[in-house]
Amino acid sequence: MAHPRLTLLNGLPPIDEWPGIDINCLSEAHQKVAERRVSALKMYVLGAAHQTIESATGIPRPEVHRLLKRCLSMSADGRIFGLRALVPGMRVEAYKRIAHVQCAPGDSNQGCAGALEQVFERFPDLRKAVHSEFLKMTPRRKRGDARIRICDLHAKFIRWLEEHGLKATEWPLNTANEGLEALRRYCHSLLDAEPEKWIRARSGQEAARRLTVGRGIAPVMPMLRPFGAVQLDFHKVDSACVIHITNSFGCEVRVPLARWHIGVLIEERFELILGAVLALELTPSADSVLETLECGIVPISQESNGCALAIGLGKHVFPNQQFSALNGQCFSVLRMDNGWSNTARDVIDNVIDTIGCAVHFGPVKAWWGRDTIERVFGQVTRTGLQRSPSTYGSNPGDTRKNDPNAQAEDLDIRLSDIVSAISHAIMLQNASRTAALLMGSPLQALEAAMHNPESGFVPSPLPQNTSELPLLMYHVEVATVRGSIKKGERPFVKIAGWRYTNVRLANDFTLLGRHLRLYCSRRDVRVVYASVIETGEVIGNLEPPNRWREVRLDWRSRQLIWSAGAVERRKMRRQMRADEWLPADDYGPACAYDESANVTSKRALEEANKAVKWSKPELPDRQNTGPASSKLSHQTVLLAGDGQSIALDSKINIERIIQGGAT
């Protein structure tokens, strides 16, 4: 027969691993009692005799057994109470009322402790009904509440009791508040038993998803070294702007934007911004994701004949522009959300094949899983864009918001201004001393890590073949080879309205109709590499049209210029009556397109027409018409100096018309 002590302690962890207590937190009287109880339990677990325990602590055998049972009771957190049960006054079981509640009608709830539990024991279905209503996830009926209030639940609670035969002289019907506060405390106590279910039902799905953060569990992949992990995300810009892009011919294209995004790549260890791009689109695309990664890996260069507007262009904004050793520096893990642009197949395949890193997607709609980049976004917008007169503010009630669209127009806030503000905010973020780095700046910490062999920094540049020709990070297009043998038109491909070809392609008419896989540089539309899809043959670098050979233009700016320019062209042609083959006299050659006012000046035309003085010529005598007089045969049109046309009869003498002062 097994010893009773061994039976009780069988399968339990050592007493040192039980939930403990801090004696110093108790009062002096409770400290003495708790110390004697803890000593007695430890001696009992270690196998000391009861006589020894009683002589040392003064606690007899029955009391030791009672204390042990209390310690082995299960608490609401799913663990045994352990040494917590030895604190004087600690309740290890819920209070259970035995006596019947006696209250006069209208009395308060004093002396009614445990009455609600008595009601639930008498009506078990009522407890289920309360749980079902209070912890309901979604309404199952049309008349159900999305999230019932305590007062409404109490009304259903009382109605249920009345329908099931509870007398008016019984609790809770015979009290002043009819058990409202008792029901409220009971509903709140359900949080201890089922915290996740309670929060999901009472606080919403987003609050329930956030429970995955701060669980006290060590991370699977801790941040041990620089460039171990990076985070990528997009931030919607809350500041209106009007884009003025000056092309290579000195002409401006004006594009107002109501919504656009900033893509940012940050390093987790030091919270350092590695790269950023302007995504001038309503929703970020897969190209924007790859462009952000490329900006953080490959430094941005500048050419004097380019018209692109990029963050960091011509400045030392990002670390790879300040430290040459970081040119092509890669990372081990890329963290992104589950946005459709991030999960695109082109993004995942290109990132894994080119960089060779792991891609980690966080939970859906859980920004706190990437709190580092969200915090950086907040710092950048507070120091930059939200201080702009055209800001939309941080929320609908932000007092800084003052008709941002009108402010962007009146103050002429351009994209170049926004780029300068963002560049300054990024440099400020990277150079600011933070408490997270013991009052060091991210750039200082990175530079120190690069020169410290014990920091864990590992140079991880792109492979040589990838760095020379990073095709996988380029924009990919599929085009059909065009041309005509009959017309003598050499083979070419057309991308976004431009013709590309090279010597190899132009001299091989067998490629007509074949499909080429084109790798287009996002930073320079002149750079296009091609290969034949059917055979895998590499065609090489294609040349752009001759007029664009010396002009650098990024892919996004070209698309933006063409789309916005097409709108302006339609307006101009409509105002200059391009739909009429013979415009009215009021809109003759004097009619001009006023791009600034965007209207045609009719008043100027009317005043110019009034200034034209008509003189009615006298008809000459047919008999006295000399040989020097020349006549017009048929109806003729004489163009005056101001561009007006005068219809002349065939019998009118030209000399008399001139002498009459026709202008």
Secondary structure, 3 states (H helix, E strand, C coil): CCCHHHHHHCCCCCHHHCCCCCHHHCCHHHHHHHHHHHHHHHHHHCCCCHHHHHHHHCCCHHHHHHHHHHHCCECCCCCECHHHHHCCCCCCCCCCCCCCCCCCCCECCCCCCCHHHHHHHHCHHHHHHHHHHHCCCCCCCCCCCCCCCHHHHHHHHHHHHHHCCCCCCCCCCCECCCCHHHHHHHHHHHHHHCHHHHHHHHCCHHHHHHHHCCCCCCCCCCCCCCCCEEEEEEEECCECEEEEEECCCCCEEEEEECCCEEEEEEECCCCEEEEEEEECCCCCCHHHHHHHHHHHHCCCCCCCCECCCCCCCCCCCCHHHHCHHHCCECCCEEEECCCCCCCCHHHHHHHHHHCCCEEEECCCCCHHHHHHHHHHHHHHHHHCHHHCCCECCCCCCCCCCCCHHHHHHHCCCEHHHHHHHHHHHHHHHHHCCEHHHCCECHHHHHHHHHCCHHHCCCCCECCHHHHHCCHHHCEEEEEECEEECCCCEEEEEEECCEEEECHHHHCCHHHCCCEEEEEECCCCCCCEEEEECCCCCEEEEEECCHHHCCCECCHHHHHHHHHHHHHHHHHHHHHCCCCCCCCCHHHCCCCCCECCCCECCHHHHHHHHHCCCCCCCCCCCCCCCCCCCCECCCCEEEECCCCCEEEECCCCEHHHHHHCCCC
